[in-house]
Amino acid sequence: MDVEGFAGALVNSVGPEGVPDDPESLVHRICEDIRGMSTPSALTVLRAAVAAMEPGELYLEVGSYRGRSLVGALAESDKCGVAVENFSEFPESASEASAELAASLIRWKVDSRVTVLDGDAFELLPRVHLPAPVGVYFYDGVHSGWAQYAALGIAERLLADRAVVIIDDATWPQVAQATDSYLARHSGYQLIADYRALSQDDPVWCNGLRVYAWRRPASWSPSIGRDVAWRAHAQRRIDSPLRSAAWSLLSDHPRSFNAVRTLVTRGATQVTEQHD
Ligand SMILES: C[S@@+](CC[C@H](N)C(=O)[O-])C[C@H]1O[C@@H](n2cnc3c(N)ncnc32)[C@H](O)[C@@H]1O
């Protein structure tokens, strides 16, 4: 991964105010076409990162929903990606959701370059074997504190020696705290950019985006530490089943879907006002 090239491209192309509102641009057209959460500015960051990957490196994404970020990262390029999605946050059935994601990939001609792993990231990532190192890792799965911390730890063994790690919804307090807590115990990360949301679902940065450069430390070990393992376990055994139960309740009460969805996916947290 050409981390320096990417950091330079970012400074030139994406400021804190995001990208210009241009309905004709690729990122705007993707956002118009695919329902989802990532903004045109976030897709521009993902695209710049993917463009700086070395030949053969992979883009890895956790949490693809209907494919907006996955397509945004990879459309009109020759780069390949792997996505992990368990279809747990869709109002429709998992098979309908999976079909909608697949249709997005086909419409934007990225299907032949993407492998979608259907399952729980906290179960799959610790044991998956990928055919190439990951140059860019984008985490946009479930955003509990346990998940957020473990998401960093379970992906490290898959990263290239130099890589970029992008955390979505990073202005949410539990995401920021879990990320900071992980980084306090694990070296190799350097913050490149912190795009802060000024309000909940901010049109420019949605709920914020942090971008880190990763360099594998000399003392790095491939085994997953206990701090990561127990959180991944707690996420799978406690948090995820509770969320699934909440989602099935939602499907029986579609009119409360949006309100409860906000509680389930965001843990009822608010974006803190940060205007500096
Ligand atoms: C915020 S959405 C992703 C939005 C997407 N990146 C976009 O740009 O539109 C989060 C997604 O993560 C998925 N997800 C939640 N928990 C997961 C887990 N443990 N493993 C894999 N995917 C998960 C949900 O099904 C949901 O589609």
The ligand as an SDF file (V2000), in Angstrom:
LIG
                    3D

 27 29  0  0  0  0  0  0  0  0999 V2000
  -24.1110    0.6770    8.6350 C   0  0  0  0  0  0  0  0  0  0  0  0
  -24.4960   -0.6940    7.6670 S   0  0  0  0  0  0  0  0  0  0  0  0
  -23.2860   -0.6480    6.4000 C   0  0  0  0  0  0  0  0  0  0  0  0
  -23.5120    0.4800    5.4330 C   0  0  0  0  0  0  0  0  0  0  0  0
  -22.7150    0.3850    4.1670 C   0  0  0  0  0  0  0  0  0  0  0  0
  -21.2940    0.3390    4.4130 N   0  0  0  0  0  0  0  0  0  0  0  0
  -23.0910    1.5520    3.2690 C   0  0  0  0  0  0  0  0  0  0  0  0
  -22.2040    2.3170    2.9050 O   0  0  0  0  0  0  0  0  0  0  0  0
  -24.2630    1.7010    2.9300 O   0  0  0  0  0  0  0  0  0  0  0  0
  -23.9080   -1.9940    8.6810 C   0  0  0  0  0  0  0  0  0  0  0  0
  -24.0040   -3.3760    8.0410 C   0  0  0  0  0  0  0  0  0  0  0  0
  -23.2380   -4.2720    8.8400 O   0  0  0  0  0  0  0  0  0  0  0  0
  -23.8850   -5.5260    8.8360 C   0  0  0  0  0  0  0  0  0  0  0  0
  -23.4280   -6.2420   10.0370 N   0  0  0  0  0  0  0  0  0  0  0  0
  -23.7880   -5.9680   11.3290 C   0  0  0  0  0  0  0  0  0  0  0  0
  -23.1620   -6.8130   12.1590 N   0  0  0  0  0  0  0  0  0  0  0  0
  -22.3700   -7.6120   11.3990 C   0  0  0  0  0  0  0  0  0  0  0  0
  -21.4850   -8.6850   11.6900 C   0  0  0  0  0  0  0  0  0  0  0  0
  -21.2900   -9.1000   12.9490 N   0  0  0  0  0  0  0  0  0  0  0  0
  -20.8530   -9.2960   10.6680 N   0  0  0  0  0  0  0  0  0  0  0  0
  -21.0740   -8.8860    9.3870 C   0  0  0  0  0  0  0  0  0  0  0  0
  -21.8970   -7.8600    9.0530 N   0  0  0  0  0  0  0  0  0  0  0  0
  -22.5440   -7.2340   10.0390 C   0  0  0  0  0  0  0  0  0  0  0  0
  -25.3750   -5.1990    8.8350 C   0  0  0  0  0  0  0  0  0  0  0  0
  -26.1660   -6.2470    8.3060 O   0  0  0  0  0  0  0  0  0  0  0  0
  -25.4080   -3.9390    7.9610 C   0  0  0  0  0  0  0  0  0  0  0  0
  -25.7180   -4.2440    6.6270 O   0  0  0  0  0  0  0  0  0  0  0  0
  1  2  1  0
  2  3  1  0
  2 10  1  0
  3  4  1  0
  4  5  1  0
  5  6  1  0
  5  7  1  0
  7  8  2  0
  7  9  1  0
 10 11  1  0
 11 12  1  0
 11 26  1  0
 12 13  1  0
 13 14  1  0
 13 24  1  0
 14 15  1  0
 14 23  1  0
 15 16  2  0
 16 17  1  0
 17 18  1  0
 17 23  2  0
 18 19  1  0
 18 20  2  0
 20 21  1  0
 21 22  2  0
 22 23  1  0
 24 25  1  0
 24 26  1  0
 26 27  1  0
M  CHG  2   2   1   9  -1
M  END
$$$$
